[in-house]
Amino acid sequence: MKKEQHQEEQKQKLLQPLKSLTAYFLFFGFGLAVGITLSSYLPYTSPNFLLAQYFTSTVLSPPPSSPGRIALREFLKPPKVMHDMTDEELLWRASMKPKIGKYPFNRTPKVAFMFLVKRSIPMAPLWELFFKGHEELYSIYVHSQPSYIETEVNASSIFHGRRIPSKKVEWGRFNMVEAERRLLANALLDPSNQRFILLSDSCIPLFNFTAVYSYLLRSSSAAFLESYDLPGPAARGRYNRRMRPLVALADWRKGSQWFELDRALAVELVADRAYAAVFRRHCRPSCYADEHYFPTLVAKRFGRRNANRTLTWVDWSRGGPHPRKYGRGDITPRMLTRMRAGMGSGGKCLYNGEWSDMCHLFARKFAAGALDRLLKYAPQVLGF
């Protein structure tokens, strides 16, 4: 009896796992049946779609949109005057120009006044009077020797913070031309600048700002740049035959380095590589590149667009390598009036196809000691 009971217990132990497995399969089968039934009432969703949704939401989703729109005016805003662009980068950027001539925004044309100086600008107080009240119509750019400390410029001065990244300049060398092109390129970064005038630290304005601005903006000439052929050692004698074939002796020109350009021509001049390379290689110190590079380039490629005269009065009547410098004792109302009229040079020039008695807008060279007399007579004679 006990033996039979023991056998029955052993049998139940052996059947217990089988019962559990059977119950598991019954539960799984029930769940599968319910799932199939429910899926028949829902729209079909493929596995591929689910994967696409996953990757789109996690990997391919675009970055969140910016809170505001970048307006065109912000895009065109020129960088700060002091930047870290190399000359190559600067000239490349400045040489860009739109093919569509009409601007898609309202703008006020400005004149860029570019000062090529050694250190400070002694005539700064006179220029302050000249610019006063016309802040939206001009831009100022200053190229000085790197050794000059700009902190010497008064913080309230219009010249404060207008110094561009500058490099060493030596008289007679091609780095003088590079400094001029550097000034042009920096000024071109502001799309509002339409006329560009190169000035020295000893220059003064001969007319008030309104007269100068009107004269430049209404001009039909792309350039006021002196360019002429002159026999003798001071002109043709500086020509180097190694400049051929790009620059032949017949192409060689001389002129004043103090020029004025419109925007289109300024872009062309900063974009030049061929002529700059030839002059850099073959126009050595005794060549005086600043007197020949621009006059030669403009005469050969853009001669018809040039008025072929400078707007800056200089007195070379005494001869020598440098023009006359005017000191304090030279400054009189009569002298300034004669400068405005051309100082006995005839007093007439072509402007927009007609003869005009307004031929020079600026004059040089003036010593620092002449400043007080200039300030005294400016309201009476110069109109500011």
C-alpha positions in Angstrom: 0.0 0.0 0.0 2.7 2.4 0.9 4.6 1.3 -2.2 1.7 2.3 -4.5 1.3 5.7 -2.7 4.9 6.5 -3.2 4.7 5.6 -6.9 1.7 8.0 -7.3 3.7 10.9 -5.7 6.6 10.3 -8.1 4.2 10.4 -11.0 2.8 13.7 -10.0 6.3 15.2 -9.6 7.1 14.1 -13.2 3.9 15.6 -14.6 4.3 19.0 -12.8 6.8 20.6 -15.3 4.7 19.3 -18.3 1.6 21.0 -16.8 3.5 24.3 -16.4 4.8 24.1 -20.0 1.4 23.4 -21.3 0.0 26.4 -19.4 2.7 28.6 -20.8 1.9 27.6 -24.4 -1.8 28.1 -23.8 -1.1 31.7 -22.5 1.2 32.5 -25.4 -1.4 31.2 -27.9 -4.1 33.3 -26.3 -2.0 36.4 -26.5 -1.1 35.8 -30.1 -4.7 35.3 -31.0 -5.7 38.6 -29.3 -2.9 40.5 -31.1 -3.9 39.2 -34.5 -7.5 40.1 -33.8 -6.7 43.7 -32.7 -4.3 44.3 -35.6 -7.1 43.7 -38.1 -8.8 46.8 -36.8 -5.7 49.1 -37.0 -4.1 50.7 -40.1 -1.0 48.8 -41.3 2.3 50.3 -40.3 5.4 48.7 -42.0 8.6 48.1 -40.1 10.5 50.2 -42.7 8.3 53.2 -41.9 8.9 52.8 -38.2 12.7 52.7 -38.8 12.5 55.8 -41.1 10.5 57.6 -38.4 13.1 56.8 -35.9 16.1 57.9 -37.9 14.4 61.0 -39.1 13.5 62.1 -35.6 16.9 61.3 -34.1 19.6 61.5 -36.8 18.3 63.5 -39.8 16.3 66.1 -38.0 17.4 69.7 -38.9 18.8 72.0 -36.2 16.3 74.2 -34.5 15.6 77.4 -36.5 17.2 80.7 -35.3 14.9 83.1 -33.5 15.4 85.9 -36.0 16.1 86.4 -39.7 19.5 87.6 -40.9 18.7 90.7 -42.9 20.7 91.8 -45.9 21.9 94.9 -44.2 23.4 92.7 -41.4 25.1 90.5 -44.1 26.6 93.5 -45.8 27.8 95.2 -42.6 31.5 95.8 -43.0 33.8 94.3 -40.4 35.6 96.4 -37.8 38.4 98.6 -39.2 41.0 96.6 -37.2 40.7 92.9 -38.3 43.1 89.9 -38.7 42.7 89.3 -42.5 45.9 88.9 -44.4 46.6 91.1 -47.4 45.7 88.3 -49.7 42.4 87.6 -48.0 41.6 91.3 -47.8 42.2 92.0 -51.5 40.2 88.9 -52.5 37.2 90.0 -50.4 37.4 93.6 -51.5 37.5 92.6 -55.2 34.0 91.1 -55.0 31.3 93.1 -56.8 27.6 92.4 -57.6 26.6 91.9 -61.2 23.2 93.6 -60.5 23.8 97.3 -60.4 20.7 98.4 -58.6 20.9 98.0 -54.8 17.9 96.1 -53.1 18.0 98.5 -50.2 18.1 102.2 -49.5 21.5 103.6 -48.9 23.3 106.9 -48.7 26.5 107.1 -50.8 29.6 108.0 -48.8 33.0 109.3 -49.7 36.0 107.3 -48.2 38.8 109.6 -47.0 42.0 107.5 -46.9 44.9 108.9 -45.0 48.4 107.5 -45.7 50.5 108.9 -42.8 53.6 108.2 -40.9 52.3 108.8 -37.4 49.5 111.2 -36.4 47.6 113.7 -38.5 48.8 117.3 -37.5 45.9 118.8 -39.4 43.3 116.8 -37.5 41.6 119.8 -35.9 41.1 121.4 -39.3 39.6 118.1 -40.7 37.3 117.9 -37.6 35.8 121.2 -38.7 35.5 120.1 -42.3 33.6 116.9 -41.4 31.4 118.3 -38.6 27.7 117.8 -39.2 28.1 115.3 -42.1 28.7 112.1 -40.2 26.5 109.9 -42.4 28.3 111.0 -45.6 31.9 109.9 -45.1 34.2 107.2 -43.9 37.7 107.6 -42.6 40.6 105.1 -43.0 44.1 105.6 -41.7 47.3 103.7 -42.6 50.3 104.6 -40.4 53.6 103.0 -39.5 53.1 100.0 -37.3 55.4 101.6 -34.6 52.9 104.4 -34.1 50.8 104.0 -30.9 47.2 104.9 -31.6 46.4 105.6 -28.0 48.0 109.0 -28.7 44.8 109.9 -30.7 42.1 111.6 -28.6 39.2 109.3 -27.9 36.8 112.0 -29.0 38.5 112.5 -32.4 36.9 111.3 -35.6 40.2 109.6 -36.4 40.1 107.5 -33.2 39.7 103.8 -34.0 40.0 104.4 -37.8 43.4 102.9 -38.2 43.5 99.8 -40.5 46.0 96.9 -40.0 49.1 98.6 -41.3 52.6 97.6 -42.4 55.9 99.3 -42.8 56.1 101.8 -45.6 59.4 103.1 -47.1 59.6 106.1 -49.5 60.3 105.0 -53.1 59.5 101.3 -52.5 56.6 99.2 -53.7 55.3 98.8 -50.1 54.0 102.3 -50.6 51.7 101.0 -53.3 50.8 98.1 -51.2 49.7 100.5 -48.4 47.6 102.4 -50.9 45.9 99.3 -52.1 45.4 98.2 -48.5 43.5 101.4 -47.8 41.4 101.0 -50.9 40.6 97.4 -50.0 39.5 98.2 -46.5 37.3 101.1 -47.7 35.7 98.8 -50.3 34.4 96.5 -47.5 31.7 99.2 -46.8 29.2 99.0 -49.8 28.1 102.6 -49.1 31.5 104.0 -50.0 31.2 105.2 -53.6 34.2 107.6 -54.0 37.7 107.1 -52.7 40.2 109.9 -52.1 43.9 109.3 -51.0 45.3 112.0 -48.8 48.5 112.6 -46.8 49.1 113.8 -43.3 50.0 117.2 -44.7 46.9 117.7 -46.8 44.1 120.2 -46.2 40.6 120.7 -47.8 40.2 123.8 -49.9 36.4 123.8 -49.9 33.7 122.8 -47.4 32.4 119.3 -47.2 29.2 120.0 -49.1 31.1 121.3 -52.1 33.6 118.4 -52.1 30.9 115.8 -51.7 28.8 117.2 -54.5 31.8 117.5 -56.8 32.8 113.9 -56.4 29.3 112.3 -56.4 28.2 114.2 -59.5 31.4 113.5 -61.4 31.1 111.6 -64.7 34.8 110.6 -64.5 35.7 107.3 -62.8 39.0 108.7 -61.7 41.0 111.9 -61.0 44.4 110.4 -61.4 47.3 112.2 -63.0 49.0 110.2 -65.8 51.5 111.5 -68.4 54.5 110.5 -70.5 57.6 112.4 -69.8 61.1 112.0 -71.4 64.1 112.2 -69.2 65.6 110.5 -66.1 62.8 111.4 -63.8 60.2 109.5 -65.8 61.1 107.3 -68.8 64.6 106.9 -67.3 63.1 104.9 -64.4 61.6 102.3 -66.8 63.0 98.7 -66.6 63.0 96.7 -69.8 62.4 93.6 -67.7 58.8 94.7 -67.4 58.2 93.7 -70.9 55.9 92.4 -72.5 53.3 93.4 -70.0 54.6 97.0 -69.6 56.4 98.4 -72.6 58.2 101.7 -72.6 55.3 103.2 -74.6 53.0 102.2 -71.7 55.1 103.8 -69.0 53.5 106.7 -67.2 54.2 109.0 -64.3 51.8 111.0 -62.1 50.9 112.2 -58.6 50.2 109.5 -56.1 47.3 111.4 -54.6 44.3 110.1 -56.6 40.5 109.9 -56.4 38.5 106.9 -57.8 35.0 105.7 -58.1 34.0 102.3 -56.7 34.1 100.3 -59.9 37.6 101.4 -60.7 38.8 100.9 -57.1 37.6 97.3 -57.3 39.6 96.8 -60.5 42.8 98.2 -59.0 42.7 96.0 -55.8 42.0 93.0 -58.0 45.1 93.5 -60.1 47.7 90.8 -59.8 49.7 90.9 -63.0 50.9 94.5 -63.0 51.5 94.4 -59.2 53.7 91.4 -59.6 55.8 93.1 -62.4 56.2 96.3 -60.5 57.0 94.5 -57.2 59.8 92.6 -59.0 61.3 95.2 -61.3 60.4 98.7 -59.9 63.2 99.1 -57.4 63.7 102.1 -55.0 65.1 104.5 -57.7 61.9 103.7 -59.7 59.5 105.2 -57.2 56.6 102.8 -57.7 54.0 105.1 -56.2 54.5 107.6 -59.0 54.2 105.0 -61.8 52.2 102.0 -60.8 48.7 103.5 -60.8 49.4 106.0 -63.6 50.6 103.2 -65.9 47.9 100.7 -65.0 45.1 103.2 -65.4 46.4 104.7 -68.6 46.8 101.3 -70.2 43.5 99.7 -69.1 41.1 102.4 -68.1 42.4 105.6 -69.8 39.0 106.6 -71.2 37.5 106.7 -67.7 40.1 108.9 -66.2 40.0 112.7 -66.0 43.8 112.6 -66.1 44.4 115.2 -63.4 44.8 115.2 -59.6 42.4 117.0 -57.2 45.3 117.8 -54.8 47.3 121.0 -55.4 51.0 120.6 -54.9 53.7 123.2 -55.7 56.7 121.7 -57.6 57.9 125.1 -58.9 61.1 125.0 -56.8 62.2 121.7 -58.2 63.9 118.9 -56.3 62.5 115.5 -55.0 59.9 117.0 -52.7 57.3 119.8 -53.3 57.2 123.0 -51.4 56.1 122.9 -47.7 54.0 125.8 -46.4 54.7 127.0 -43.0 52.9 129.4 -40.6 54.2 132.5 -42.2 53.0 131.5 -45.7 49.3 131.2 -44.7 47.3 134.2 -45.7 43.7 134.6 -47.0 45.2 135.6 -50.4 47.4 132.5 -50.6 44.5 130.2 -49.8 42.2 131.9 -52.3 44.9 131.5 -55.0 45.2 127.8 -54.2 41.4 127.4 -54.7 41.8 129.1 -58.0 44.7 127.1 -59.2 47.6 129.4 -58.2 48.2 131.0 -61.6 47.9 127.7 -63.6 45.0 129.1 -65.7 42.3 128.2 -63.1 40.3 126.2 -65.6 39.8 122.4 -66.0 37.3 120.1 -67.6 34.6 118.8 -65.3 31.7 116.7 -66.8 32.6 117.9 -70.2 32.5 121.6 -69.4 35.2 124.1 -68.3 35.3 124.8 -64.5 37.3 127.0 -62.2 37.0 124.4 -59.4 39.9 122.1 -60.1 41.6 121.3 -56.8 39.7 120.2 -53.8 42.7 119.6 -51.5 46.2 121.0 -51.2 49.6 120.0 -49.6 52.2 120.1 -48.1 51.5 122.0 -44.9 53.7 122.0 -41.8 52.2 121.4 -38.4 53.0 124.9 -37.4 50.6 126.3 -40.0 47.6 124.8 -38.2 46.6 127.8 -36.1 46.6 130.2 -39.1 44.6 127.6 -41.2 42.0 127.4 -38.4 41.8 131.2 -38.2 41.1 131.7 -41.9 39.1 128.5 -42.6 35.7 130.1 -41.9 36.5 133.2 -44.0 38.2 131.6 -47.0 37.5 127.8 -47.0 33.9 128.0 -46.0 33.9 125.8 -42.8 
